[in-house]
């Protein structure tokens, strides 16, 4: 029996030949029906051989000291990924409370320019939560805005590694938090609550 004829055998034929286990029969049928398998194996061998050759040539070039690194230098992306949210002042709790999605708030992942200021970040958050200048809490002209963190504290200038304040930028804030996706919040408060 040759390879082609095995590919035409059914489960009943293989059972008659003494192959009782279903898994064995399925494996045999799939193996011999797939003529593509041999092509895939050859393609993988070619890829692996090519990879081996490149590694050999790269190691020879490094040992001679004349080759440049095969990796391109990493470039910083222009934007950083942040999670934006909205917290509104609650008089009863005397703290900022996060607005849930059902109340027009929630969280949004957003890419922010590395050199974005606090004002830029506030404007980005306003574009999510104050459509047309209005939110479920009222008109933006009747509120104060500041940028804050998860704990409800305002974010102003940041402390540098030596303790000296540094100007807020998205990149400096991300560096100071050490988080892959830091959260920033727009803190809002009614103007009549401020006084």
C-alpha positions, 0 to 999 in steps of 0.5 A: 500500500502506498502513501496515496492509497492510505489517504483514501482509507476510512476509519472502518478500513483502518479498524479492519487493519488492526488500528483500534484507537480512534486517535491513531486512526485520525492521526494516520488519516490526517498525516497521509491526506495532507500532501501540504505537510511535506511542503511545510516541513521543507519550508521550515527547514529552509527558514531554519537554515537561513536563520542559522546562516545569518547567526553564523555570519553575524557572529563572524562579523562581531568577532572581526569588530567591523560589523554594525549591530543588526538591530536598528536603534530603538526610537521613542514614540511620539505619544504615550498611552494613558488611561483617562478618567473623570472625578467630580467633587462630592460635597457629602463625601468631601472628596472627588468621586469617579464618574461611572460610565453610566453617568457619562464618565468611565475610563478611556485609553488615550495616546498623549504627546510626550511633551503635553502639559497639564492643560493639554491633558485636561483638554483631552479629557474634556473632549471625552467627558464634555461633549459640546462643553456639556456633561451630566454634571452641567456646563463646563463654564460653571466648573473648575478643572484640574488634573489629578491622580487616582487618589484624588490629589491634584497633579502639579509640578513633579519632584525630580530624582534629586527632589527639585521640582520639574515641570509637568509633561506627560513623559515626566509624569509617566516616569515619576509614576513608574507605571506602564499605563498611568492614570490621569483624571480630570477633577471637576467642581462646581464654581459655587462649591469652591467658595 
